[in-house]
Amino acid sequence: MNRTNVVKPGQSATPPPPTKGTLIRLKQIQDYQILARVRLKERLSGSATSATLYDLLMRDQLTSIKRQHHA
């Protein structure tokens, strides 16, 4: 058994509620995943110009996610 999974006396077994920063970061990651799926569809359909625009959007989203490193 992994010792990190053991609940010590006086310790809660449930994780703390997510902070606002954590929720924002999660939303940004979900948005990035959506962009990645749409970009893939655009690439597969042969729409290189549209896919390039999604590349730029994804780059901006990733930069924003990296800035939220404290969450």
C-alpha positions in Angstrom: 0.0 0.0 0.0 1.3 3.4 -0.9 1.9 5.4 2.3 0.8 8.7 0.7 -2.8 7.2 0.5 -3.0 6.7 4.3 -5.2 9.1 6.2 -3.7 10.2 9.4 -5.7 10.8 12.6 -7.3 14.3 12.5 -6.8 14.5 8.7 -9.7 14.7 6.3 -10.0 12.0 3.6 -11.5 14.5 1.1 -9.4 17.0 -0.8 -9.8 20.7 -0.1 -12.2 22.5 -2.3 -10.7 24.0 -5.5 -9.6 27.6 -5.4 -10.7 30.2 -7.9 -7.3 30.0 -9.5 -7.5 26.3 -9.9 -10.9 26.5 -11.5 -9.7 29.2 -13.9 -6.7 27.0 -14.9 -8.9 24.0 -15.4 -11.2 26.0 -17.7 -8.2 27.2 -19.6 -6.9 23.6 -20.1 -10.4 22.5 -21.2 -10.5 25.4 -23.7 -7.1 24.4 -25.0 -8.2 20.8 -25.5 -11.3 22.0 -27.5 -9.0 24.1 -29.7 -6.8 21.1 -30.2 -9.7 18.9 -31.4 -11.0 21.6 -33.8 -7.5 22.2 -35.1 -7.1 18.5 -35.8 -10.4 18.4 -37.7 -9.3 21.5 -39.7 -6.0 19.8 -40.6 -7.6 16.6 -41.6 -10.1 18.4 -43.8 -7.3 20.1 -45.6 -8.0 23.6 -44.4 -4.5 24.7 -43.7 -5.3 28.4 -43.3 -8.0 27.8 -40.7 -5.7 25.2 -38.9 -2.9 27.8 -38.8 -5.3 30.3 -37.1 -6.1 27.6 -34.5 -2.3 27.1 -34.0 -2.1 30.7 -33.0 -5.1 30.5 -30.7 -3.6 27.4 -29.1 -0.2 29.1 -28.6 -1.9 32.1 -26.9 -4.0 29.8 -24.7 -0.9 27.7 -23.7 0.9 30.9 -22.8 -2.0 32.0 -20.6 -2.0 28.6 -18.9 1.7 28.8 -18.2 1.3 32.2 -16.6 -1.1 30.6 -14.1 1.6 28.5 -12.6 0.6 29.3 -9.0 -2.8 27.5 -9.4 
